[in-house]
Amino acid sequence: MITKEQKQEIIATYGGDAKNTGSTEAQIALLTARINDLQDHFKKNPKDHAGNRGLLQMVGQRRRLLKYLRNKDIEAYRTLIASLGLRK
């Protein structure tokens, strides 16, 4: 589970401001943190199919946001995926 302080730190880092929760970069960073956090849960609970469905929804949402950011601002997209370590 992501704590409130961790969430605020992620928003401040990627949103540019602590109150800018709606920026695409901040949303992608928060989804990435939640997805990474859930990886341990699914290693311990492989039969949690309902949770797995939620995880796949989050991955799809992140993919759509990344596609939007790539089309809107390619440089911001490249720096974001490099800082989050999403691609090679």
N, CA, C and O atoms as a GROMACS GRO file, in nm:
protein
  352
    1MET      N    1   0.083  -0.118   0.000
    1MET     CA    2   0.000   0.000   0.000
    1MET      C    3   0.088   0.125   0.000
    1MET      O    4   0.188   0.132   0.072
    2ILE      N    5   0.052   0.220  -0.079
    2ILE     CA    6   0.127   0.345  -0.087
    2ILE      C    7   0.075   0.439   0.022
    2ILE      O    8  -0.046   0.463   0.031
    3THR      N    9   0.165   0.491   0.102
    3THR     CA   10   0.123   0.581   0.209
    3THR      C   11   0.091   0.719   0.152
    3THR      O   12   0.126   0.751   0.038
    4LYS      N   13   0.026   0.798   0.233
    4LYS     CA   14  -0.012   0.932   0.192
    4LYS      C   15   0.111   1.018   0.163
    4LYS      O   16   0.112   1.098   0.069
    5GLU      N   17   0.214   1.000   0.244
    5GLU     CA   18   0.336   1.078   0.226
    5GLU      C   19   0.406   1.039   0.096
    5GLU      O   20   0.456   1.126   0.024
    6GLN      N   21   0.410   0.908   0.065
    6GLN     CA   22   0.472   0.864  -0.059
    6GLN      C   23   0.396   0.919  -0.179
    6GLN      O   24   0.456   0.961  -0.278
    7LYS      N   25   0.263   0.919  -0.169
    7LYS     CA   26   0.181   0.970  -0.278
    7LYS      C   27   0.207   1.118  -0.300
    7LYS      O   28   0.221   1.162  -0.414
    8GLN      N   29   0.214   1.196  -0.192
    8GLN     CA   30   0.241   1.338  -0.204
    8GLN      C   31   0.379   1.364  -0.262
    8GLN      O   32   0.398   1.458  -0.340
    9GLU      N   33   0.476   1.281  -0.226
    9GLU     CA   34   0.611   1.296  -0.278
    9GLU      C   35   0.614   1.267  -0.429
    9GLU      O   36   0.681   1.339  -0.504
   10ILE      N   37   0.544   1.164  -0.472
   10ILE     CA   38   0.539   1.131  -0.614
   10ILE      C   39   0.473   1.243  -0.693
   10ILE      O   40   0.520   1.280  -0.800
   11ILE      N   41   0.364   1.297  -0.639
   11ILE     CA   42   0.293   1.406  -0.707
   11ILE      C   43   0.381   1.530  -0.716
   11ILE      O   44   0.385   1.596  -0.820
   12ALA      N   45   0.452   1.561  -0.608
   12ALA     CA   46   0.539   1.678  -0.609
   12ALA      C   47   0.655   1.660  -0.707
   12ALA      O   48   0.697   1.756  -0.772
   13THR      N   49   0.706   1.537  -0.718
   13THR     CA   50   0.819   1.511  -0.806
   13THR      C   51   0.779   1.517  -0.953
   13THR      O   52   0.847   1.581  -1.034
   14TYR      N   53   0.670   1.450  -0.987
   14TYR     CA   54   0.635   1.437  -1.128
   14TYR      C   55   0.530   1.538  -1.174
   14TYR      O   56   0.519   1.565  -1.293
   15GLY      N   57   0.452   1.593  -1.081
   15GLY     CA   58   0.350   1.690  -1.120
   15GLY      C   59   0.400   1.831  -1.128
   15GLY      O   60   0.334   1.918  -1.185
   16GLY      N   61   0.518   1.856  -1.072
   16GLY     CA   62   0.574   1.991  -1.075
   16GLY      C   63   0.530   2.073  -0.955
   16GLY      O   64   0.598   2.168  -0.918
   17ASP      N   65   0.418   2.037  -0.895
   17ASP     CA   66   0.364   2.107  -0.778
   17ASP      C   67   0.292   2.003  -0.693
   17ASP      O   68   0.245   1.902  -0.745
   18ALA      N   69   0.285   2.027  -0.564
   18ALA     CA   70   0.221   1.930  -0.475
   18ALA      C   71   0.071   1.920  -0.498
   18ALA      O   72   0.009   1.822  -0.458
   19LYS      N   73   0.013   2.021  -0.561
   19LYS     CA   74  -0.132   2.020  -0.584
   19LYS      C   75  -0.169   1.978  -0.726
   19LYS      O   76  -0.288   1.969  -0.758
   20ASN      N   77  -0.071   1.954  -0.810
   20ASN     CA   78  -0.097   1.921  -0.949
   20ASN      C   79  -0.115   1.770  -0.964
   20ASN      O   80  -0.030   1.702  -1.022
   21THR      N   81  -0.224   1.717  -0.911
   21THR     CA   82  -0.247   1.573  -0.914
   21THR      C   83  -0.299   1.524  -1.048
   21THR      O   84  -0.294   1.404  -1.075
   22GLY      N   85  -0.347   1.613  -1.132
   22GLY     CA   86  -0.407   1.573  -1.258
   22GLY      C   87  -0.312   1.567  -1.375
   22GLY      O   88  -0.352   1.528  -1.485
   23SER      N   89  -0.187   1.606  -1.355
   23SER     CA   90  -0.095   1.603  -1.468
   23SER      C   91  -0.072   1.459  -1.513
   23SER      O   92  -0.075   1.366  -1.432
   24THR      N   93  -0.050   1.442  -1.639
   24THR     CA   94  -0.033   1.309  -1.696
   24THR      C   95   0.086   1.237  -1.633
   24THR      O   96   0.078   1.118  -1.603
   25GLU      N   97   0.196   1.309  -1.615
   25GLU     CA   98   0.315   1.249  -1.557
   25GLU      C   99   0.290   1.199  -1.416
   25GLU      O  100   0.335   1.091  -1.379
   26ALA      N  101   0.219   1.278  -1.336
   26ALA     CA  102   0.190   1.239  -1.199
   26ALA      C  103   0.098   1.117  -1.196
   26ALA      O  104   0.118   1.027  -1.113
   27GLN      N  105  -0.001   1.112  -1.284
   27GLN     CA  106  -0.091   0.997  -1.288
   27GLN      C  107  -0.017   0.871  -1.327
   27GLN      O  108  -0.040   0.765  -1.269
   28ILE      N  109   0.072   0.881  -1.424
   28ILE     CA  110   0.149   0.765  -1.468
   28ILE      C  111   0.241   0.718  -1.356
   28ILE      O  112   0.254   0.598  -1.332
   29ALA      N  113   0.305   0.812  -1.287
   29ALA     CA  114   0.396   0.775  -1.177
   29ALA      C  115   0.320   0.708  -1.063
   29ALA      O  116   0.369   0.611  -1.005
   30LEU      N  117   0.200   0.757  -1.031
   30LEU     CA  118   0.121   0.695  -0.925
   30LEU      C  119   0.075   0.554  -0.965
   30LEU      O  120   0.079   0.462  -0.883
   31LEU      N  121   0.032   0.538  -1.088
   31LEU     CA  122  -0.008   0.405  -1.134
   31LEU      C  123   0.110   0.308  -1.132
   31LEU      O  124   0.094   0.192  -1.096
   32THR      N  125   0.227   0.356  -1.171
   32THR     CA  126   0.346   0.272  -1.169
   32THR      C  127   0.380   0.229  -1.027
   32THR      O  128   0.416   0.114  -1.004
   33ALA      N  129   0.370   0.321  -0.932
   33ALA     CA  130   0.397   0.287  -0.792
   33ALA      C  131   0.298   0.183  -0.741
   33ALA      O  132   0.337   0.089  -0.671
   34ARG      N  133   0.170   0.199  -0.775
   34ARG     CA  134   0.070   0.102  -0.732
   34ARG      C  135   0.092  -0.034  -0.796
   34ARG      O  136   0.077  -0.137  -0.730
   35ILE      N  137   0.126  -0.035  -0.924
   35ILE     CA  138   0.151  -0.161  -0.995
   35ILE      C  139   0.271  -0.232  -0.935
   35ILE      O  140   0.266  -0.353  -0.912
   36ASN      N  141   0.378  -0.160  -0.910
   36ASN     CA  142   0.497  -0.221  -0.849
   36ASN      C  143   0.468  -0.272  -0.709
   36ASN      O  144   0.522  -0.375  -0.668
   37ASP      N  145   0.384  -0.202  -0.637
   37ASP     CA  146   0.348  -0.244  -0.501
   37ASP      C  147   0.266  -0.373  -0.503
   37ASP      O  148   0.280  -0.456  -0.413
   38LEU      N  149   0.183  -0.390  -0.604
   38LEU     CA  150   0.099  -0.509  -0.612
   38LEU      C  151   0.174  -0.633  -0.658
   38LEU      O  152   0.122  -0.744  -0.643
   39GLN      N  153   0.293  -0.618  -0.713
   39GLN     CA  154   0.368  -0.735  -0.759
   39GLN      C  155   0.395  -0.833  -0.645
   39GLN      O  156   0.383  -0.954  -0.663
   40ASP      N  157   0.431  -0.782  -0.528
   40ASP     CA  158   0.457  -0.869  -0.413
   40ASP      C  159   0.330  -0.941  -0.369
   40ASP      O  160   0.335  -1.057  -0.330
   41HIS      N  161   0.219  -0.872  -0.375
   41HIS     CA  162   0.091  -0.933  -0.335
   41HIS      C  163   0.059  -1.053  -0.424
   41HIS      O  164   0.013  -1.156  -0.374
   42PHE      N  165   0.082  -1.040  -0.553
   42PHE     CA  166   0.047  -1.150  -0.643
   42PHE      C  167   0.148  -1.263  -0.639
   42PHE      O  168   0.116  -1.375  -0.681
   43LYS      N  169   0.268  -1.238  -0.591
   43LYS     CA  170   0.362  -1.348  -0.569
   43LYS      C  171   0.316  -1.433  -0.451
   43LYS      O  172   0.333  -1.555  -0.452
   44LYS      N  173   0.259  -1.368  -0.350
   44LYS     CA  174   0.210  -1.440  -0.232
   44LYS      C  175   0.073  -1.502  -0.256
   44LYS      O  176   0.043  -1.607  -0.199
   45ASN      N  177  -0.010  -1.438  -0.338
   45ASN     CA  178  -0.148  -1.481  -0.360
   45ASN      C  179  -0.174  -1.501  -0.509
   45ASN      O  180  -0.238  -1.417  -0.572
   46PRO      N  181  -0.126  -1.610  -0.567
   46PRO     CA  182  -0.140  -1.629  -0.711
   46PRO      C  183  -0.284  -1.654  -0.757
   46PRO      O  184  -0.313  -1.640  -0.876
   47LYS      N  185  -0.373  -1.691  -0.666
   47LYS     CA  186  -0.511  -1.722  -0.705
   47LYS      C  187  -0.606  -1.604  -0.687
   47LYS      O  188  -0.727  -1.620  -0.697
   48ASP      N  189  -0.551  -1.486  -0.662
   48ASP     CA  190  -0.634  -1.367  -0.646
   48ASP      C  191  -0.669  -1.313  -0.785
   48ASP      O  192  -0.608  -1.218  -0.834
   49HIS      N  193  -0.770  -1.375  -0.846
   49HIS     CA  194  -0.804  -1.338  -0.984
   49HIS      C  195  -0.874  -1.204  -0.993
   49HIS      O  196  -0.856  -1.131  -1.090
   50ALA      N  197  -0.954  -1.170  -0.893
   50ALA     CA  198  -1.022  -1.040  -0.894
   50ALA      C  199  -0.920  -0.927  -0.881
   50ALA      O  200  -0.932  -0.824  -0.948
   51GLY      N  201  -0.820  -0.947  -0.797
   51GLY     CA  202  -0.715  -0.847  -0.784
   51GLY      C  203  -0.631  -0.838  -0.910
   51GLY      O  204  -0.585  -0.730  -0.947
   52ASN      N  205  -0.612  -0.952  -0.976
   52ASN     CA  206  -0.536  -0.952  -1.100
   52ASN      C  207  -0.609  -0.873  -1.208
   52ASN      O  208  -0.545  -0.806  -1.289
   53ARG      N  209  -0.741  -0.880  -1.209
   53ARG     CA  210  -0.819  -0.802  -1.305
   53ARG      C  211  -0.799  -0.653  -1.280
   53ARG      O  212  -0.782  -0.576  -1.375
   54GLY      N  213  -0.800  -0.612  -1.154
   54GLY     CA  214  -0.775  -0.472  -1.121
   54GLY      C  215  -0.635  -0.428  -1.163
   54GLY      O  216  -0.616  -0.316  -1.209
   55LEU      N  217  -0.538  -0.518  -1.145
   55LEU     CA  218  -0.402  -0.487  -1.188
   55LEU      C  219  -0.396  -0.466  -1.338
   55LEU      O  220  -0.331  -0.373  -1.385
   56LEU      N  221  -0.462  -0.552  -1.414
   56LEU     CA  222  -0.462  -0.538  -1.559
   56LEU      C  223  -0.531  -0.409  -1.602
   56LEU      O  224  -0.492  -0.348  -1.702
   57GLN      N  225  -0.634  -0.368  -1.529
   57GLN     CA  226  -0.699  -0.241  -1.560
   57GLN      C  227  -0.604  -0.124  -1.537
   57GLN      O  228  -0.601  -0.030  -1.615
   58MET      N  229  -0.527  -0.131  -1.428
   58MET     CA  230  -0.430  -0.025  -1.401
   58MET      C  231  -0.321  -0.020  -1.508
   58MET      O  232  -0.280   0.088  -1.550
   59VAL      N  233  -0.276  -0.137  -1.552
   59VAL     CA  234  -0.174  -0.142  -1.656
   59VAL      C  235  -0.228  -0.082  -1.786
   59VAL      O  236  -0.158  -0.008  -1.855
   60GLY      N  237  -0.353  -0.112  -1.818
   60GLY     CA  238  -0.415  -0.056  -1.938
   60GLY      C  239  -0.432   0.094  -1.929
   60GLY      O  240  -0.410   0.166  -2.027
   61GLN      N  241  -0.470   0.142  -1.813
   61GLN     CA  242  -0.486   0.286  -1.793
   61GLN      C  243  -0.351   0.356  -1.808
   61GLN      O  244  -0.342   0.462  -1.871
   62ARG      N  245  -0.246   0.297  -1.750
   62ARG     CA  246  -0.113   0.355  -1.763
   62ARG      C  247  -0.069   0.356  -1.908
   62ARG      O  248  -0.008   0.452  -1.954
   63ARG      N  249  -0.098   0.248  -1.982
   63ARG     CA  250  -0.062   0.240  -2.122
   63ARG      C  251  -0.131   0.350  -2.203
   63ARG      O  252  -0.069   0.411  -2.290
   64ARG      N  253  -0.260   0.374  -2.175
   64ARG     CA  254  -0.332   0.480  -2.246
   64ARG      C  255  -0.276   0.617  -2.214
   64ARG      O  256  -0.262   0.701  -2.302
   65LEU      N  257  -0.242   0.640  -2.087
   65LEU     CA  258  -0.184   0.769  -2.049
   65LEU      C  259  -0.047   0.789  -2.114
   65LEU      O  260  -0.013   0.899  -2.156
   66LEU      N  261   0.033   0.681  -2.120
   66LEU     CA  262   0.164   0.691  -2.185
   66LEU      C  263   0.149   0.721  -2.334
   66LEU      O  264   0.227   0.798  -2.390
   67LYS      N  265   0.050   0.660  -2.397
   67LYS     CA  266   0.026   0.687  -2.539
   67LYS      C  267  -0.014   0.832  -2.561
   67LYS      O  268   0.032   0.896  -2.655
   68TYR      N  269  -0.099   0.883  -2.473
   68TYR     CA  270  -0.140   1.024  -2.481
   68TYR      C  271  -0.020   1.116  -2.465
   68TYR      O  272  -0.004   1.212  -2.541
   69LEU      N  273   0.064   1.087  -2.365
   69LEU     CA  274   0.181   1.172  -2.341
   69LEU      C  275   0.279   1.165  -2.457
   69LEU      O  276   0.340   1.265  -2.494
   70ARG      N  277   0.295   1.045  -2.515
   70ARG     CA  278   0.386   1.030  -2.629
   70ARG      C  279   0.340   1.114  -2.748
   70ARG      O  280   0.421   1.175  -2.816
   71ASN      N  281   0.209   1.116  -2.771
   71ASN     CA  282   0.156   1.195  -2.883
   71ASN      C  283   0.160   1.345  -2.854
   71ASN      O  284   0.174   1.425  -2.946
   72LYS      N  285   0.148   1.381  -2.728
   72LYS     CA  286   0.142   1.522  -2.690
   72LYS      C  287   0.281   1.585  -2.679
   72LYS      O  288   0.306   1.693  -2.733
   73ASP      N  289   0.373   1.516  -2.608
   73ASP     CA  290   0.505   1.572  -2.582
   73ASP      C  291   0.606   1.457  -2.573
   73ASP      O  292   0.619   1.393  -2.469
   74ILE      N  293   0.676   1.432  -2.682
   74ILE     CA  294   0.764   1.316  -2.691
   74ILE      C  295   0.882   1.326  -2.595
   74ILE      O  296   0.927   1.225  -2.542
   75GLU      N  297   0.934   1.446  -2.571
   75GLU     CA  298   1.047   1.462  -2.480
   75GLU      C  299   1.007   1.433  -2.336
   75GLU      O  300   1.082   1.367  -2.263
   76ALA      N  301   0.890   1.480  -2.294
   76ALA     CA  302   0.842   1.450  -2.160
   76ALA      C  303   0.819   1.301  -2.144
   76ALA      O  304   0.846   1.244  -2.038
   77TYR      N  305   0.770   1.237  -2.249
   77TYR     CA  306   0.749   1.092  -2.248
   77TYR      C  307   0.881   1.019  -2.228
   77TYR      O  308   0.890   0.927  -2.146
   78ARG      N  309   0.983   1.059  -2.302
   78ARG     CA  310   1.113   0.991  -2.293
   78ARG      C  311   1.176   1.009  -2.155
   78ARG      O  312   1.232   0.914  -2.100
   79THR      N  313   1.168   1.129  -2.100
   79THR     CA  314   1.227   1.150  -1.968
   79THR      C  315   1.150   1.075  -1.860
   79THR      O  316   1.209   1.025  -1.765
   80LEU      N  317   1.017   1.065  -1.875
   80LEU     CA  318   0.936   0.995  -1.776
   80LEU      C  319   0.964   0.846  -1.776
   80LEU      O  320   0.982   0.787  -1.670
   81ILE      N  321   0.969   0.784  -1.893
   81ILE     CA  322   0.994   0.640  -1.895
   81ILE      C  323   1.138   0.608  -1.851
   81ILE      O  324   1.164   0.500  -1.797
   82ALA      N  325   1.229   0.701  -1.874
   82ALA     CA  326   1.366   0.680  -1.826
   82ALA      C  327   1.372   0.689  -1.674
   82ALA      O  328   1.442   0.611  -1.610
   83SER      N  329   1.300   0.785  -1.616
   83SER     CA  330   1.306   0.802  -1.471
   83SER      C  331   1.229   0.693  -1.397
   83SER      O  332   1.265   0.656  -1.286
   84LEU      N  333   1.122   0.641  -1.459
   84LEU     CA  334   1.045   0.533  -1.396
   84LEU      C  335   1.101   0.395  -1.429
   84LEU      O  336   1.065   0.297  -1.364
   85GLY      N  337   1.187   0.387  -1.528
   85GLY     CA  338   1.245   0.259  -1.566
   85GLY      C  339   1.144   0.165  -1.630
   85GLY      O  340   1.145   0.045  -1.603
   86LEU      N  341   1.057   0.218  -1.715
   86LEU     CA  342   0.952   0.137  -1.775
   86LEU      C  343   0.998   0.060  -1.898
   86LEU      O  344   0.954  -0.052  -1.921
   87ARG      N  345   1.085   0.119  -1.976
   87ARG     CA  346   1.127   0.053  -2.099
   87ARG      C  347   1.278   0.036  -2.100
   87ARG      O  348   1.348   0.088  -2.012
   88LYS      N  349   1.327  -0.035  -2.199
   88LYS     CA  350   1.471  -0.063  -2.207
   88LYS      C  351   1.550   0.062  -2.238
   88LYS      O  352   1.672   0.056  -2.249
   0.00000   0.00000   0.00000
